[in-house]
Amino acid sequence: MKRSLLALSCVLMLTVGLVVFGGEKKAEASAKTILLGVAGAHSGDLASYGLPSLEAAKLVVKAVNDAGGINGAQVVISSQDDQCKPEFATNAAFKLVSDEVTVVLGHICSGATKAALPIYKESNLVCMSPSATNPPLTQSGDYPNFFRTIASDDAQAALATDFAIDTLGLKKIAVIHDKGDYGKGFADFAKLYIEKSGKAEVVLFEGVTPGAVDYSAVVQKIKASGADSVIFGGYHPEASKIVSQIRKKKITIPFISDDGVKAQKFINVAGEASEGVYATGPRDITGNPMYKVALDQYKATHDGEPGAFFFEAYSATQALLKALERADSTDYEKIVYALRNQEVDTPVGKIKFDSKGDAIGVGFSMYQVKDGAYQEVK
Amino acid sequence: MDYFLELFFSGLTRGSIYALIALGYTMVYGIIELINFAHGEVYMIGAFVGLTVAGVLTSFGFPATSIMVMASMAAVVYAAAYGYTLEKIAYRPLRSAPRLSPLISAIGMSIFLQNYVMLSQTSDFLSFPKLTPEFDFLEKYSSTIGSSDFLIITVAAFVMIVLSLFIKFTRMGKAMRATAQNRKMAMLVGVNVDQVISATFVIGSSLAAVGGVLIASHIGQINFFIGFIAGIKAFTAAVLGGIGSIPGAVLGGLILGWTESFCTGYVSSDYEDVFAFALLVIILIFRPSGLLGKAPVQKV
């Protein structure tokens, strides 16, 4: 409580300072340069998630500056390290606000993003994350200044249930999960959407213990519940055990799961039992023209493959800079209007943002195992 | 009724595996009062050896049944060697040390073996071939009990019967019982105690290896960490039945297997472990030495 009061008072002080002293300076600065804030884990154990975003931002900024900048103004990056820790994220956010950045790319982790967002909101700063997937960040409606170029966790569950109910026409679904944050989160959303749809029911909702020697009792239970399909939230080791034991009992109902299972490893381990299993996974973006451009830019200056969320960050930076160009000002309302109404061509596809801040057109596809490999279900 | 039977057999399969591994814990404890926490890792190593042998033999085109037999035999030999060496390097030098030292050494060996297998093999899950001969029971029972469940139950029962006959009637078995009763006295009447202890480790490790190959073939996958959870469950089974008692380990394993299976079936698998360990606590409150364990006699 004390801490949030302190944070609030700091914000108030800073915003007052901006109004009194900042007005003139800001107008002058924006004529020549545009400051792009990049916040995320640039050190610490999660740096491998944050550094590729910084790299992507640098590449986009370089390309934009080489092409003459945004309406004549050069873009400069101001980067802040938050180590994916909420307490550092607030510091980073204050620093960016006091540096008077125009827009912010980041943060990387959902927890850090959540801590920083109120500060940006107070200062009317647009913030766009390439990687924070926690659903309430956009869906709660608390942060109209927040956007992201990655689909949220619940989008997978929505896709899986829609597919089960509408495409496969299933009525009685057993929802199983591994009791973990990711698996149970997916299963909770799946249950919620099934119940909301009114067209199917959840006949069994249970967690299994990861690493247990045997899942046959749960399999008996699935059988006894009369389920016509199984939706599983979790990772591939448990999924392959469960699906093998289901098939061994000669139960042939569809098995639908998440991107924790959409891995070649699952097929290798589960073998024949994996045939026909459905799993959601990120949409294939390698066919997008911008994907190749971004990859070539990366390869020209670096060895190896770009890291985690590189393409999402590349897309986010492009979307932000394009919106600045179209808004032709640093006015918050105009930037938000541009983001929501005008499409940008990025590596993750042609995107614009919905009223909550999620990118339209980014998301998951359904895949099915056929002849020992995942193939997209069209 | 069908549902009940299915859960009954599912619990029996699980319980047989727990019992096979628990025998190793209980025998070692019975003889030198040490809880060998590296026992679960011996089970895991058995499964890995089984996988390697099965992989080689499959490429030569042997039939599944003979692969199963040879893989189990290789696993037994390897695991026995591990058990023997483990005792020699990690426990024997500490035999006259305070009781806590060999226990810490056991935990150390457990962590060492896990990491050793992880680094030398892989941390990923590996697919284990189905080596059980596939056959169907009568249509009515085919969904109640599968061929691999049947194999696990019969092998476990056979091994346990052989083990109890061995302990009852052979010279080594007698020496084991004598050592368990009083090590110093056994030594005085000419029992080679070192040999007996080594034999105990070898037998316990072999049983765990058989369990490792059977369960790996049943569920079709292994990784370096499977020994940890199976070990904890088997240890619980041994304590439940009364650590140090061989029939107790079997009983404890079966009770644990059934508890888990029926809880999953009639309550929820969310609470599988909750019920298993709650049962352990309740039994230990009323029978501190386990179901078939003897209360320790205070020596003065």
Contacts between the chains, C-beta under 8 A, distances in Angstrom:
chain1	res1	chain2	res2	distance
A	179	B	270	7.0
A	206	B	268	5.5
A	206	B	269	5.0
A	206	B	270	6.1
A	207	B	268	7.9
A	207	B	269	6.4
A	207	B	270	4.6
A	208	B	269	5.3
A	209	B	269	7.1
A	209	B	272	5.7
A	209	B	273	6.0
A	211	B	225	6.8
A	211	B	226	7.2
A	211	B	228	7.8
A	211	B	229	4.5
A	212	B	229	6.9
A	212	B	272	7.3
A	213	B	14	6.3
A	213	B	17	6.0
A	213	B	18	8.0
A	213	B	215	5.7
A	213	B	219	7.1
A	213	B	226	7.8
A	213	B	229	7.2
A	213	B	230	5.6
A	213	B	233	7.2
A	214	B	10	7.2
A	214	B	13	6.6
A	214	B	14	5.0
A	214	B	17	7.7
A	214	B	215	7.4
A	214	B	218	7.2
A	214	B	219	6.3
A	215	B	219	7.9
A	216	B	10	4.2
A	216	B	13	7.0
A	216	B	14	7.8
A	216	B	149	7.6
A	216	B	261	7.9
A	217	B	7	6.0
A	217	B	10	4.9
A	217	B	11	7.3
A	217	B	260	7.0
A	217	B	261	4.5
A	217	B	264	3.7
A	217	B	265	5.5
A	217	B	269	6.8
A	218	B	264	5.8
A	218	B	269	5.0
A	220	B	3	6.9
A	220	B	6	4.7
A	220	B	7	6.0
A	220	B	10	6.2
A	220	B	265	6.2
A	221	B	264	6.5
A	221	B	265	5.9
A	221	B	269	7.4
A	223	B	143	7.6
A	224	B	3	5.3
A	224	B	265	7.8
A	236	B	125	7.4
A	237	B	125	4.8
A	237	B	221	6.8
A	237	B	223	7.4
A	240	B	125	7.4
A	240	B	220	7.4
A	240	B	221	6.1
A	241	B	219	5.4
A	241	B	220	7.4
A	241	B	221	6.5
A	244	B	219	6.9
A	244	B	220	5.1
A	245	B	219	7.3
A	248	B	146	5.9
A	248	B	148	7.9
A	249	B	143	5.7
A	249	B	146	7.3
A	250	B	142	7.6
A	250	B	143	6.6
A	265	B	124	6.5
A	265	B	125	7.0
A	268	B	127	5.6
A	269	B	125	5.2
A	269	B	126	7.2
A	269	B	127	4.5
A	269	B	220	7.2
A	269	B	221	4.9
A	270	B	127	7.7
A	270	B	220	7.5
A	271	B	127	6.0
A	271	B	220	7.1
A	273	B	220	8.0
